[in-house]
Amino acid sequence: MYHTVSFAFRNEDASIMTIDSVGWQNVSHAKYRCSSDARPDYGHVVFQYTLSGQGYLDIDGQTFPLPKGHALIVKVSEEHCYYYKEDSTEPWEFVWINIRGEEANRIWNLIIEKEGHVIKRSPDSPLIQQLWNIIRLINQEKVTDRYQLSVQVYQWLLILVRSSRDREKDIGALSVTTIEKCKQFIRENYDSPITLDLLAEHCEINKHYLCRLFQRSEQTSPLAYLKDRRIEAALTMLRTTELPVFQIGRKCGFESPSYFGKVFRQYMSMSPTEYRLNKLEFPYDAIYYE
């Protein structure tokens, strides 16, 4: 089946980030070449994801194949060219989005620094599904308002950033289960004495391996995660109860009032009593460190 649907949007509003063009295409001839030196959309960014077949990207003196499940991510201001080879065995089918706006360029820099100009995502990933949703909104629901489209683009970009960060934490299903088991135990027992040995025993793994897994997944240690949960609970109790400060510290797992005060000051730059009274600067019933 031959697919082709594409949409372009033209306006002079440079105050927001929005779509320049988006579409779904299937090419099978070597005339398809997108070279940065022949483009008028300088300052834009492009994401192009392969559904089937294969394309190629030339950038930074290298050639990258773009097979199924891979996407190019380039800034038009960079010297590059992506294209279809005439000797390919099947057409190159892809979806793409071209975005204009300074924030898009900033996010592109983040992704390229982490993953390079070619990234891999599953066809059923939230990133690709949201791109299909944008195409559907335009094609079927006839959404063309630039502000509505800007909202969709921001959502898509947030998914892109999150998926890139989640890939850094890709540690396998079994390890994810172990980390969640550890986190749940901490959340349910932060008011009790908890040691690294106890956490490792609960998770049935070596404590050093637990620390490595936790650091890779959460970018923090199990005991730092525990301290965050204890402080969160203390902050809430200080604002929502009349309990004395020393009792709150004890209920949140701190072994002494002095240690509670020391740790609390590290987080809030004030004592627990000062926080309880200072409702103008921190008018919140709860603060989270996730």
C-alpha positions as CSV (number, residue, x, y, z in Angstrom):
1,M,0.0,0.0,0.0
2,Y,1.3,3.5,-0.9
3,H,1.1,5.9,2.0
4,T,1.4,9.7,1.6
5,V,-0.1,12.3,3.8
6,S,1.7,15.5,4.7
7,F,0.8,18.9,6.1
8,A,2.7,22.2,6.3
9,F,1.9,25.3,8.4
10,R,2.9,28.8,7.5
11,N,2.6,31.8,9.8
12,E,4.9,34.6,11.0
13,D,4.4,34.0,14.7
14,A,7.9,33.3,16.1
15,S,6.8,33.6,19.8
16,I,5.8,30.0,20.2
17,M,7.2,26.6,19.2
18,T,5.0,24.7,16.8
19,I,4.9,22.5,13.7
20,D,6.4,23.5,10.4
21,S,5.4,20.2,8.7
22,V,4.5,16.7,9.6
23,G,3.6,13.6,7.7
24,W,3.7,9.9,6.7
25,Q,5.4,9.0,3.5
26,N,6.7,6.1,1.4
27,V,9.5,6.7,-1.1
28,S,11.1,4.4,-3.6
29,H,13.3,6.6,-5.8
30,A,16.8,8.0,-5.5
31,K,15.5,11.5,-6.2
32,Y,14.5,11.7,-2.5
33,R,17.3,13.6,-0.9
34,C,17.1,16.2,1.9
35,S,20.3,18.2,2.1
36,S,20.8,21.0,4.7
37,D,22.4,23.3,2.1
38,A,19.3,23.2,0.0
39,R,16.7,23.9,2.7
40,P,15.0,27.2,3.4
41,D,13.9,26.2,6.9
42,Y,17.1,27.2,8.7
43,G,16.8,27.0,12.4
44,H,14.2,24.2,12.4
45,V,14.7,20.6,13.7
46,V,13.7,17.4,12.1
47,F,12.7,13.9,13.5
48,Q,12.1,11.2,10.9
49,Y,11.3,7.6,12.0
50,T,11.6,4.5,9.8
51,L,8.5,2.3,9.7
52,S,9.8,-0.1,7.1
53,G,12.6,-0.2,4.5
54,Q,15.7,1.8,5.1
55,G,17.2,5.3,4.5
56,Y,20.6,6.8,5.2
57,L,21.9,9.8,7.0
58,D,25.2,11.5,6.2
59,I,26.4,13.8,9.1
60,D,29.7,14.6,10.8
61,G,31.7,12.7,8.1
62,Q,29.8,9.4,8.8
63,T,27.0,7.5,7.1
64,F,24.3,6.0,9.4
65,P,21.7,3.5,8.2
66,L,18.1,4.2,9.3
67,P,16.4,0.8,9.4
68,K,13.0,0.0,10.9
69,G,12.6,1.4,14.5
70,H,15.3,4.0,14.1
71,A,14.9,7.8,13.7
72,L,17.2,10.6,12.6
73,I,17.2,13.7,14.7
74,V,18.9,16.6,13.1
75,K,19.0,20.4,13.2
76,V,18.6,22.0,9.8
77,S,21.5,24.4,10.7
78,E,23.9,21.4,10.8
79,E,25.4,20.1,7.6
80,H,23.8,16.8,6.8
81,C,21.9,14.9,4.1
82,Y,19.3,12.1,4.5
83,Y,18.2,10.1,1.5
84,Y,17.0,6.9,-0.1
85,K,19.4,4.6,-2.1
86,E,18.3,3.5,-5.5
87,D,19.6,-0.1,-5.0
88,S,17.5,-0.6,-1.9
89,T,15.3,-3.7,-1.9
90,E,12.1,-2.1,-0.6
91,P,10.6,1.4,-0.3
92,W,11.5,3.6,2.7
93,E,8.4,4.3,4.8
94,F,8.6,6.8,7.5
95,V,6.8,9.4,9.6
96,W,8.4,12.8,10.3
97,I,7.9,16.1,12.1
98,N,9.6,19.4,11.4
99,I,9.5,21.8,14.4
100,R,10.4,25.5,14.6
101,G,11.2,27.3,17.9
102,E,14.2,27.9,20.1
103,E,13.1,25.4,22.7
104,A,13.1,22.6,20.1
105,N,16.7,23.4,19.3
106,R,17.6,23.3,23.0
107,I,16.0,19.9,23.4
108,W,17.6,18.6,20.2
109,N,21.0,19.5,21.7
110,L,20.2,17.5,24.9
111,I,19.1,14.4,22.9
112,I,22.0,14.5,20.4
113,E,24.4,14.8,23.3
114,K,22.9,11.7,25.0
115,E,22.1,9.5,22.0
116,G,23.6,11.0,18.9
117,H,21.8,11.8,15.6
118,V,20.2,8.4,15.3
119,I,18.0,7.0,18.0
120,K,16.0,3.8,18.4
121,R,12.5,3.5,19.6
122,S,9.8,0.8,19.4
123,P,6.9,1.4,17.0
124,D,4.5,1.1,20.0
125,S,6.4,3.5,22.2
126,P,4.7,6.6,23.6
127,L,7.0,8.8,21.4
128,I,5.8,7.2,18.2
129,Q,2.2,6.9,19.3
130,Q,2.1,10.6,20.1
131,L,3.5,11.4,16.7
132,W,0.7,9.3,15.1
133,N,-1.8,11.2,17.3
134,I,-0.6,14.5,16.0
135,I,-1.0,13.3,12.4
136,R,-4.5,12.0,13.2
137,L,-5.6,15.2,14.8
138,I,-4.6,17.1,11.7
139,N,-5.7,14.6,9.1
140,Q,-9.0,13.4,10.7
141,E,-10.1,16.1,13.1
142,K,-8.7,19.0,11.0
143,V,-6.9,20.7,13.9
144,T,-4.8,23.5,12.4
145,D,-4.8,26.1,15.1
146,R,-1.1,26.9,15.8
147,Y,-1.7,27.1,19.6
148,Q,-3.4,23.7,19.8
149,L,-0.6,22.2,17.7
150,S,2.0,23.9,19.9
151,V,0.5,22.1,22.9
152,Q,0.8,18.8,21.0
153,V,4.4,19.5,20.1
154,Y,5.3,20.3,23.7
155,Q,3.8,17.0,24.9
156,W,5.7,15.1,22.2
157,L,9.0,16.8,23.1
158,L,8.5,16.0,26.8
159,I,7.9,12.3,25.8
160,L,11.1,12.5,23.8
161,V,13.1,13.9,26.7
162,R,11.7,11.4,29.2
163,S,12.2,8.4,26.8
164,S,15.9,9.5,26.4
165,R,16.4,9.6,30.1
166,D,14.6,6.4,30.7
167,R,17.0,4.7,28.2
168,E,19.8,5.6,30.6
169,K,18.0,3.6,33.2
170,D,17.4,0.5,31.0
171,I,18.4,-2.2,33.5
172,G,16.1,-5.1,32.5
173,A,12.7,-6.2,33.8
174,L,14.1,-8.3,36.7
175,S,16.2,-5.4,38.0
176,V,13.3,-2.9,37.6
177,T,11.2,-5.3,39.8
178,T,14.0,-5.4,42.4
179,I,14.3,-1.6,42.5
180,E,10.5,-1.2,42.8
181,K,10.5,-3.8,45.6
182,C,13.2,-1.8,47.4
183,K,11.4,1.6,46.9
184,Q,8.1,0.2,48.1
185,F,9.7,-1.2,51.2
186,I,11.3,2.2,52.0
187,R,8.0,4.0,51.4
188,E,6.2,1.7,53.7
189,N,8.8,1.5,56.5
190,Y,10.7,4.9,56.4
191,D,9.7,5.4,60.1
192,S,11.6,2.3,61.1
193,P,15.4,1.7,61.4
194,I,16.5,0.7,57.9
195,T,20.0,-0.2,56.9
196,L,21.5,-1.1,53.6
197,D,21.9,-4.7,54.8
198,L,18.2,-4.9,55.6
199,L,17.3,-3.6,52.2
200,A,19.6,-6.0,50.5
201,E,18.1,-8.9,52.5
202,H,14.6,-7.8,51.7
203,C,15.4,-7.7,48.0
204,E,17.5,-10.9,48.2
205,I,20.5,-9.5,46.4
206,N,24.0,-8.3,47.4
207,K,24.0,-4.9,48.9
208,H,26.8,-3.6,46.6
209,Y,24.8,-4.8,43.6
210,L,21.7,-3.2,45.0
211,C,23.5,0.2,45.2
212,R,24.7,-0.1,41.6
213,L,21.3,-0.9,40.3
214,F,19.6,1.8,42.3
215,Q,22.2,4.4,41.2
216,R,21.7,3.5,37.6
217,S,17.9,3.5,37.8
218,E,17.2,6.4,40.2
219,Q,20.5,8.4,40.0
220,T,20.7,8.2,43.8
221,S,21.5,5.7,46.5
222,P,19.0,3.6,48.5
223,L,19.8,5.4,51.7
224,A,19.5,8.8,50.0
225,Y,16.1,7.8,48.7
226,L,15.2,6.8,52.2
227,K,16.3,10.2,53.5
228,D,14.2,11.9,50.9
229,R,11.1,10.0,52.0
230,R,11.7,10.8,55.6
231,I,12.1,14.5,55.0
232,E,8.9,14.5,52.8
233,A,7.0,12.9,55.7
234,A,8.4,15.4,58.2
235,L,7.5,18.4,56.0
236,T,3.9,17.2,55.8
237,M,3.7,16.5,59.6
238,L,5.1,19.9,60.5
239,R,2.3,21.6,58.5
240,T,-0.6,19.3,59.1
241,T,-0.1,18.3,62.8
242,E,0.5,19.9,66.1
243,L,3.0,17.2,67.2
244,P,6.2,18.5,68.9
245,V,9.2,18.6,66.5
246,F,11.1,15.9,68.4
247,Q,8.2,13.5,68.0
248,I,7.9,14.2,64.3
249,G,11.6,13.4,63.9
250,R,11.2,10.2,65.7
251,K,8.0,9.2,63.7
252,C,10.0,9.8,60.5
253,G,12.8,7.5,61.4
254,F,15.4,9.9,62.7
255,E,17.2,8.5,65.7
256,S,17.8,11.8,67.5
257,P,16.4,15.3,67.5
258,S,19.8,16.8,66.7
259,Y,20.3,14.5,63.7
260,F,16.8,15.3,62.5
261,G,17.5,19.0,62.8
262,K,20.9,18.6,61.0
263,V,19.4,16.7,58.0
264,F,16.3,19.0,57.8
265,R,18.6,22.1,57.6
266,Q,20.5,20.5,54.8
267,Y,17.3,20.2,52.8
268,M,15.5,23.4,53.7
269,S,18.3,25.8,55.0
270,M,16.3,26.3,58.2
271,S,15.2,24.4,61.3
272,P,12.0,22.3,61.5
273,T,10.5,24.9,63.8
274,E,11.4,27.8,61.5
275,Y,9.8,25.8,58.6
276,R,6.6,25.2,60.6
277,L,6.3,29.0,61.2
278,N,7.5,30.2,57.8
279,K,4.3,29.8,55.7
280,L,4.9,32.7,53.4
281,E,8.0,31.5,51.7
282,F,6.9,27.8,51.7
283,P,3.0,27.8,51.6
284,Y,2.8,24.1,50.9
285,D,1.3,21.2,52.9
286,A,3.7,18.8,51.2
287,I,7.0,18.9,49.3
288,Y,8.3,16.0,47.2
289,Y,11.8,15.1,46.2
290,E,11.1,12.6,43.4
